[in-house]
Amino acid sequence: MRPMKTGYARALDRVRADRKRIIRDFEQVVNMSARELTAWLETDESNRVGWRDSANEESVGHRSGRRIVEILRTKTDRLTDCDIMHMRTVVGFVRRHVAQRPRKNAATSRWAYSLKNWGHDPIR
C-alpha cells in the first residue's frame, strides 16, 4: 500500500510537472521589473493595502512583492521548487484579481495598488 501524500507533496508534484508553464505564466502576469517593484514597495500606497494577520504586520501582498523581487533577480535555472510554488501562487492571485477590476478610478484604487504589490501593474 502506497503512503498517502500530503497536500504539500501533491502541490510539489504538480509544480515539478508544470515548471515550464508556470515560469511562462509568471513572466506574462508579472509586468514590473525588479527595480520598478522595489521602488513601488517603498511607497506609502504599497504599504497601506493588503491583508494582514495583525494591524502592525506587513501585508501578505507586500511580503510576496519582496519575494517576487528575489525571484526576478534569480536565473531561471537556479529557481527552487519553493520559488516555482510561489510563482504559481502569484499567477493565480493576479489572474483572479484582474477579473475584479473596479468600474471607477482603477489606476488609484486599492485594487491596483494590491496588484502592484504582486508585481502586476494593471494600467499597463
N, C-alpha and C positions, 0 to 999 in steps of 0.2 A: 504494500500500500504506500502510495506517494504521500509525503507530508504536505499539508495544505500551505499554500503561500499566503503571506500577509498582504495587505493592500499595498504596502510599500514595495514589496518584492514584485508584485504584479505590475505596478506602475513602472518599476525599473526595467522589467522585461519589455514593456511597450516602448519605453524611451530608447532602449538599445536597438529595437527593431525599426523604429521610425526616426532615428538620429538625423539622417539627411533631410527628411521632410520637415522636421522640427526646426532645424537650422535655417532652412529656406523660408519657412513661415515666419520665424523670428526676424529674419532680415527684411521681410516685407512689412511687418507691423511696426517694428522699431525704426522710426524715420528721423530720429535725432542722433547726432554723433555723440561720442563720449564727452567731448568738450562742451557741446550745447547742453547736454543733460546735466553735467556737473554744474554749469553756470545756473541752470534752471533750479536745481536742488538747493541752491544758496538763497533763493528769493523768499520773501515773506509769503507770497501766494502759494508757493510749493509747500511750505511748512504749515499752512492753515487748513489744508484739505486732507481728507482721508480718514479711514477708520483706525481708532486707537484702542488698546486694551484699557488704558487709563489716561487721564487728562494730560499729564506731562510727558507721556511716552511718544516716541517717534511713530508716525503713521506707518501702516503696512506698506502703502504705496511708496512712501519716501524711502523706506528701508529697501524695497525692491529696486527703486531707482539707483541706489548706490551699488547694489549687486549687478544691475544691468551695465553700469559703467565698467565694472570689473570684467564682465563678460565681453563687452565691446573691445576691451583692450587686450583680450586673450586671443591668440591664434586659434583658428578652428580646430586644428589637430591636437591642441592642448586642452580642449574643453573636457571637463569631467562629466560623469553621469549626473552628478548633482547640478552642474551648470545647465545641462540639457534639460533636466527636470524643471529647473526654474524658467528656462526659455519657453518650455511648453506651458507653464503657468502664465507667463506674460502674454503669449499668443492668445490663450483662452480669455484672459481678462480684457485685453484690448478688443478682441472681436465682440465680446458680449457688450462692452460699454460703448463702442462706436455705434451700435444699433440703438442706443438710448439717447441719441442726440437731442438736446433741447431745442425748442422752436425759436427761442429768442436769446440774443446775447451769447451765442455759443462760444465765441472767442474769449470771453471774460467770465465764463461760468465755472463753477466748482467742477463740473463735468470735464471741461477742457483741462483744467489745472490737474485734476486727478489723472487723466490720461497722460499728460506730460510727465508726471512723476513716474509713469510706467514706460517712458521712452517714446511715446507716440504723440506727436503734435497734430491734432485733428483738423487744424486750419490749413495745413499744407495741402 
